[in-house]
Amino acid sequence: MNNTVTVLCSGFGLGFYVPGLLIARRLKALGIKAEIEVFETLMSDSKKKLTDDSRKAYQKNFAVALTSQKIPADIRSSLDSSAVEGLFQQWRQEERQHFIVLSGHWVHVMDRYRETAGLPMYADLLYIDADLSPSWKNLRRLNPGYAEGYHEVSMYDPEKREILCSIDAGPLEALPATARNGRLVVHGGGWGIGTFREKFDALESAGYELDIAAYSTEEIGEAIHGRRYYMNDPEWPTWLRDSSGQYTFPPFAEVTGNQANHFPPCRHYQEGMYGVIRQASAVISKPGGGALIDSLASGTPLVLLDPFGPHEKINSDLWVELGYGIRYGEWAGTGFDREELLKLSDNLQAARGRYPDYAASYAEQLSAAEGRS
């Protein structure tokens, strides 16, 4: 039996890419061989360009992004059959049997591999949102019984208002509120979508200094006292391996609008936007799955903006009910009170270590299965 764990990510949003990297790195630290694959490597260049064009359109118009979720899509039409077969040949040669699947798009591929591999398959379907995100919902429309033969793992139980597992973001402990810099991080997730750009003036008028995620050089505003801009390299695609053949976190830097910006490699998650988040008093963003993972790992409260679809609405409701976040409108109604953020921060600090780490639990189960075989 080959116990290499293959973590299947997607670059459609960093929320389905970065958690996969974090899980793979944690598994490796626990002595388990783990490899990453990104769905876009199986797509034709023309389809990848369409994805990039969609991302830019969604950044410009949140309503367009919301509408796109309602359009049924069959991702199988985007697959490059030769790329899929090449991956299958590698997997069959290496007798790959253990998989962690973060995007519903991959299940179409897994089904085909399972039919031809001649090996038993052990695959976790890992849901990083509190409800099914669009890739899973599209999969369910096409195949209502898609989970048969796989192991479904939910990170959250919204009905019971519970977090079932967490994703370890690295070795650094969450900072207490007294050790933070008092700043606010404002971002739109990996794709830069949502209403976050509309909030800068109100937040600065309330006396906060901002760390803002920019998604193109055009978004880097003029120097305003106390305002900083940060950016992932806008030319970096999630499906690009580095010179050593590894997938990496996005190259990242603090940026300015009046000079050429350089984006050094991001070797550890703390060297990217997460390192800025863990020092801040709160994050203002839409309630994506990645934002929830960052909030819990760093102990940083979320101020929740308009959700990107029904699944993010459920994310938002859960975070508010747990006392880890507050809706933007409600916080604005308090006059952007700092004490409200401190209460949320205290709740997150009290929750440290309460939720089992998914990768550690997976490693234990894998070891137990080895012992029985």
C-alpha positions as semicolon CSV with decimal commas, in nm:
position;residue;x (nm);y (nm);z (nm)
1;M;0,000;0,000;0,000
2;N;0,127;0,347;-0,095
3;N;0,054;0,582;0,193
4;T;0,139;0,902;0,009
5;V;-0,150;1,140;0,073
6;T;-0,255;1,339;-0,234
7;V;-0,415;1,673;-0,145
8;L;-0,639;1,797;-0,425
9;C;-0,669;2,176;-0,432
10;S;-0,821;2,433;-0,662
11;G;-0,701;2,780;-0,757
12;F;-1,052;2,908;-0,830
13;G;-1,015;3,075;-0,492
14;L;-0,725;3,078;-0,248
15;G;-0,968;2,935;0,008
16;F;-0,946;2,601;-0,177
17;Y;-0,571;2,628;-0,236
18;V;-0,404;2,761;0,080
19;P;-0,578;2,519;0,322
20;G;-0,450;2,234;0,105
21;L;-0,095;2,364;0,136
22;L;-0,134;2,401;0,512
23;I;-0,268;2,046;0,545
24;A;0,009;1,900;0,329
25;R;0,280;2,080;0,525
26;R;0,131;1,968;0,855
27;L;0,117;1,607;0,735
28;K;0,481;1,624;0,629
29;A;0,575;1,764;0,970
30;L;0,401;1,461;1,121
31;G;0,613;1,227;0,911
32;I;0,362;1,151;0,635
33;K;0,447;1,195;0,269
34;A;0,203;1,436;0,107
35;E;0,175;1,567;-0,248
36;I;-0,040;1,850;-0,384
37;E;-0,229;1,873;-0,712
38;V;-0,413;2,181;-0,838
39;F;-0,722;2,137;-1,053
40;E;-0,628;2,407;-1,304
41;T;-0,333;2,200;-1,428
42;L;-0,592;1,972;-1,589
43;M;-0,760;2,259;-1,776
44;S;-0,675;2,382;-2,124
45;D;-0,502;2,720;-2,153
46;S;-0,815;2,875;-2,304
47;K;-1,026;2,762;-2,007
48;K;-0,766;2,892;-1,761
49;K;-0,781;3,230;-1,936
50;L;-1,159;3,231;-1,901
51;T;-1,118;3,170;-1,528
52;D;-0,875;3,461;-1,501
53;D;-1,110;3,686;-1,699
54;S;-1,395;3,590;-1,465
55;R;-1,186;3,679;-1,162
56;K;-1,119;4,027;-1,301
57;A;-1,488;4,077;-1,383
58;Y;-1,590;3,970;-1,031
59;Q;-1,343;4,214;-0,875
60;K;-1,501;4,500;-1,067
61;N;-1,862;4,404;-0,999
62;F;-1,974;4,203;-0,696
63;A;-2,324;4,164;-0,842
64;V;-2,175;3,984;-1,144
65;A;-1,990;3,749;-0,908
66;L;-2,308;3,673;-0,714
67;T;-2,504;3,607;-1,034
68;S;-2,237;3,367;-1,160
69;Q;-2,309;3,131;-0,871
70;K;-2,663;3,078;-0,992
71;I;-2,558;2,958;-1,338
72;P;-2,528;2,577;-1,353
73;A;-2,190;2,467;-1,486
74;D;-2,030;2,135;-1,574
75;I;-1,658;2,169;-1,514
76;R;-1,589;1,848;-1,706
77;S;-1,603;2,046;-2,031
78;S;-1,292;2,234;-1,915
79;L;-1,076;1,925;-1,868
80;D;-0,783;1,846;-2,096
81;S;-0,812;1,468;-2,147
82;S;-0,440;1,421;-2,211
83;A;-0,351;1,604;-1,888
84;V;-0,598;1,391;-1,694
85;E;-0,461;1,069;-1,841
86;G;-0,104;1,178;-1,764
87;L;-0,198;1,232;-1,401
88;F;-0,373;0,894;-1,387
89;Q;-0,063;0,721;-1,525
90;Q;0,148;0,874;-1,248
91;W;-0,105;0,783;-0,979
92;R;-0,141;0,424;-1,105
93;Q;0,235;0,383;-1,129
94;E;0,274;0,508;-0,770
95;E;-0,038;0,322;-0,653
96;R;-0,191;0,635;-0,502
97;Q;-0,482;0,544;-0,276
98;H;-0,515;0,822;-0,015
99;F;-0,669;1,155;-0,109
100;I;-0,797;1,472;0,055
101;V;-1,035;1,660;-0,175
102;L;-1,101;2,031;-0,114
103;S;-1,307;2,111;-0,425
104;G;-1,606;1,937;-0,579
105;H;-1,447;1,977;-0,923
106;W;-1,199;1,702;-0,837
107;V;-1,466;1,439;-0,770
108;H;-1,533;1,402;-1,145
109;V;-1,164;1,315;-1,184
110;M;-1,157;1,090;-0,878
111;D;-1,456;0,892;-1,005
112;R;-1,273;0,814;-1,329
113;Y;-0,953;0,720;-1,146
114;R;-1,143;0,495;-0,908
115;E;-1,296;0,309;-1,203
116;T;-0,959;0,233;-1,364
117;A;-0,702;0,218;-1,084
118;G;-0,780;-0,135;-0,967
119;L;-0,701;-0,027;-0,611
120;P;-0,913;0,053;-0,306
121;M;-0,959;0,431;-0,266
122;Y;-0,959;0,623;0,061
123;A;-1,067;0,983;0,003
124;D;-1,184;1,254;0,241
125;L;-1,418;1,512;0,089
126;L;-1,326;1,808;0,311
127;Y;-1,582;2,090;0,333
128;I;-1,412;2,411;0,445
129;D;-1,734;2,614;0,448
130;A;-2,030;2,567;0,681
131;D;-2,247;2,483;0,379
132;L;-2,169;2,349;0,032
133;S;-1,978;2,601;-0,180
134;P;-2,054;2,636;-0,554
135;S;-1,820;2,360;-0,675
136;W;-1,992;2,109;-0,445
137;K;-2,340;2,234;-0,531
138;N;-2,271;2,205;-0,904
139;L;-2,140;1,853;-0,845
140;R;-2,452;1,763;-0,649
141;R;-2,677;1,887;-0,934
142;L;-2,495;1,658;-1,177
143;N;-2,460;1,365;-0,938
144;P;-2,679;1,371;-0,625
145;G;-2,498;1,064;-0,488
146;Y;-2,147;1,198;-0,548
147;A;-2,024;1,116;-0,195
148;E;-2,094;0,742;-0,219
149;G;-1,771;0,554;-0,155
150;Y;-1,596;0,860;-0,014
151;H;-1,566;0,997;0,341
152;E;-1,732;1,334;0,396
153;V;-1,564;1,560;0,654
154;S;-1,729;1,886;0,760
155;M;-1,528;2,146;0,947
156;Y;-1,847;2,296;1,093
157;D;-2,192;2,195;1,211
158;P;-2,400;2,513;1,173
159;E;-2,716;2,356;1,320
160;K;-2,536;2,271;1,644
161;R;-2,328;2,592;1,621
162;E;-2,009;2,391;1,646
163;I;-1,663;2,385;1,495
164;L;-1,571;2,022;1,437
165;C;-1,206;2,067;1,333
166;S;-0,951;2,333;1,251
167;I;-0,658;2,378;1,013
168;D;-0,321;2,457;1,167
169;A;-0,168;2,770;1,012
170;G;0,180;2,730;1,159
171;P;0,387;2,736;1,475
172;L;0,324;3,094;1,592
173;E;0,082;3,138;1,883
174;A;-0,213;3,376;1,858
175;L;-0,127;3,714;2,008
176;P;-0,340;3,854;2,291
177;A;-0,527;4,176;2,213
178;T;-0,281;4,377;2,426
179;A;0,010;4,267;2,204
180;R;-0,156;4,365;1,876
181;N;-0,104;4,683;1,675
182;G;-0,463;4,813;1,680
183;R;-0,485;4,814;1,300
184;L;-0,756;4,663;1,079
185;V;-0,695;4,434;0,782
186;V;-0,940;4,491;0,496
187;H;-0,954;4,236;0,214
188;G;-1,174;4,057;-0,037
189;G;-1,046;3,702;-0,009
190;G;-0,818;3,542;-0,266
191;W;-1,009;3,685;-0,560
192;G;-1,057;4,038;-0,424
193;I;-1,436;4,040;-0,438
194;G;-1,699;4,193;-0,215
195;T;-1,785;4,531;-0,067
196;F;-1,461;4,586;0,125
197;R;-1,340;4,872;-0,097
198;E;-1,641;5,079;0,009
199;K;-1,545;5,077;0,378
200;F;-1,206;5,251;0,386
201;D;-1,328;5,606;0,452
202;A;-1,571;5,517;0,731
203;L;-1,314;5,305;0,912
204;E;-1,043;5,572;0,888
205;S;-1,290;5,840;0,998
206;A;-1,350;5,628;1,310
207;G;-0,978;5,652;1,389
208;Y;-0,850;5,318;1,260
209;E;-0,535;5,265;1,055
210;L;-0,579;5,015;0,773
211;D;-0,382;4,732;0,615
212;I;-0,551;4,694;0,277
213;A;-0,523;4,406;0,031
214;A;-0,477;4,532;-0,326
215;Y;-0,539;4,303;-0,621
216;S;-0,382;4,511;-0,899
217;T;-0,143;4,805;-0,914
218;E;-0,437;5,031;-1,008
219;E;-0,587;4,970;-0,663
220;I;-0,287;5,108;-0,475
221;G;-0,403;5,452;-0,367
222;E;-0,205;5,763;-0,285
223;A;-0,013;5,767;0,040
224;I;-0,258;5,841;0,323
225;H;-0,135;5,868;0,680
226;G;-0,155;5,530;0,852
227;R;-0,270;5,337;0,544
228;R;-0,067;5,044;0,411
229;Y;-0,125;4,832;0,102
230;Y;-0,028;4,468;0,060
231;M;-0,053;4,248;-0,245
232;N;0,005;3,897;-0,369
233;D;0,196;3,899;-0,696
234;P;-0,087;3,963;-0,948
235;E;0,103;3,771;-1,218
236;W;0,136;3,456;-1,006
237;P;-0,102;3,170;-1,095
238;T;-0,196;2,908;-0,838
239;W;-0,120;2,626;-1,083
240;L;0,249;2,721;-1,120
241;R;0,506;2,508;-0,938
242;D;0,833;2,667;-0,825
243;S;1,178;2,571;-0,954
244;S;1,190;2,275;-0,714
245;G;0,855;2,143;-0,840
246;Q;0,657;2,249;-0,534
247;Y;0,339;2,451;-0,498
248;T;0,388;2,760;-0,284
249;F;0,203;3,034;-0,104
250;P;0,154;3,347;-0,318
251;P;0,460;3,575;-0,350
252;F;0,371;3,870;-0,127
253;A;0,484;4,221;-0,034
254;E;0,383;4,555;0,109
255;V;0,338;4,774;-0,199
256;T;0,329;5,139;-0,298
257;G;0,191;5,312;-0,604
258;N;0,495;5,523;-0,685
259;Q;0,761;5,258;-0,748
260;A;0,812;4,916;-0,900
261;N;0,705;4,648;-0,655
262;H;0,897;4,326;-0,596
263;F;0,729;4,011;-0,467
264;P;0,967;3,774;-0,289
265;P;0,877;3,407;-0,248
266;C;0,652;3,332;0,049
267;R;0,812;3,026;0,208
268;H;0,590;3,017;0,517
269;Y;0,230;3,119;0,564
270;Q;0,331;3,377;0,826
271;E;0,532;3,563;0,560
272;G;0,216;3,648;0,367
273;M;-0,107;3,828;0,454
274;Y;-0,161;3,592;0,746
275;G;0,139;3,750;0,918
276;V;-0,032;4,089;0,889
277;I;-0,365;3,947;1,009
278;R;-0,224;3,787;1,325
279;Q;-0,101;4,130;1,445
280;A;-0,426;4,317;1,370
281;S;-0,725;4,390;1,593
282;A;-0,973;4,258;1,336
283;V;-1,023;4,161;0,972
284;I;-1,295;4,326;0,764
285;S;-1,392;4,089;0,483
286;K;-1,659;3,870;0,331
287;P;-1,705;3,546;0,529
288;G;-1,519;3,300;0,307
289;G;-1,391;2,965;0,430
290;G;-1,033;3,089;0,420
291;A;-1,123;3,392;0,632
292;L;-1,272;3,164;0,897
293;I;-0,960;2,945;0,901
294;D;-0,736;3,251;0,939
295;S;-0,957;3,398;1,212
296;L;-0,954;3,084;1,424
297;A;-0,584;3,011;1,375
298;S;-0,468;3,367;1,444
299;G;-0,727;3,456;1,708
300;T;-0,829;3,760;1,502
301;P;-1,198;3,860;1,501
302;L;-1,392;3,901;1,177
303;V;-1,604;4,202;1,091
304;L;-1,833;4,040;0,838
305;L;-1,924;4,204;0,508
306;D;-2,185;4,091;0,254
307;P;-2,146;3,718;0,183
308;F;-2,054;3,571;-0,155
309;G;-2,354;3,342;-0,184
310;P;-2,563;3,130;0,056
311;H;-2,272;2,923;0,187
312;E;-2,090;3,236;0,306
313;K;-2,412;3,363;0,468
314;I;-2,408;3,046;0,680
315;N;-2,038;3,101;0,755
316;S;-2,125;3,451;0,873
317;D;-2,415;3,336;1,091
318;L;-2,194;3,072;1,255
319;W;-1,912;3,314;1,337
320;V;-2,156;3,564;1,489
321;E;-2,329;3,294;1,697
322;L;-1,995;3,165;1,826
323;G;-1,891;3,515;1,929
324;Y;-1,592;3,522;1,692
325;G;-1,728;3,785;1,455
326;I;-1,970;4,075;1,419
327;R;-2,158;4,197;1,113
328;Y;-2,026;4,523;0,974
329;G;-2,360;4,702;1,003
330;E;-2,398;4,605;1,368
331;W;-2,045;4,718;1,449
332;A;-2,097;5,046;1,263
333;G;-2,406;5,097;1,479
334;T;-2,184;5,093;1,790
335;G;-1,969;5,370;1,641
336;F;-1,701;5,112;1,551
337;D;-1,642;5,047;1,919
338;R;-1,302;4,895;2,001
339;E;-1,449;4,719;2,305
340;E;-1,666;4,508;2,075
341;L;-1,351;4,380;1,902
342;L;-1,186;4,308;2,236
343;K;-1,481;4,087;2,342
344;L;-1,453;3,887;2,021
345;S;-1,076;3,860;2,061
346;D;-1,119;3,728;2,416
347;N;-1,364;3,465;2,290
348;L;-1,116;3,347;2,027
349;Q;-0,832;3,338;2,279
350;A;-1,046;3,126;2,513
351;A;-1,110;2,883;2,226
352;R;-0,742;2,815;2,160
353;G;-0,679;2,444;2,141
354;R;-1,048;2,358;2,171
355;Y;-1,088;2,227;1,817
356;P;-0,896;1,923;1,686
357;D;-0,650;1,983;1,403
358;Y;-0,776;1,808;1,091
359;A;-0,432;1,703;0,965
360;A;-0,329;1,561;1,303
361;S;-0,654;1,362;1,326
362;Y;-0,607;1,237;0,970
363;A;-0,250;1,127;1,050
364;E;-0,371;0,934;1,356
365;Q;-0,637;0,755;1,151
366;L;-0,387;0,672;0,878
367;S;-0,143;0,528;1,131
368;A;-0,420;0,325;1,292
369;A;-0,522;0,187;0,952
370;E;-0,158;0,090;0,883
371;G;-0,149;-0,093;1,214
372;R;-0,455;-0,295;1,122
373;S;-0,333;-0,387;0,772
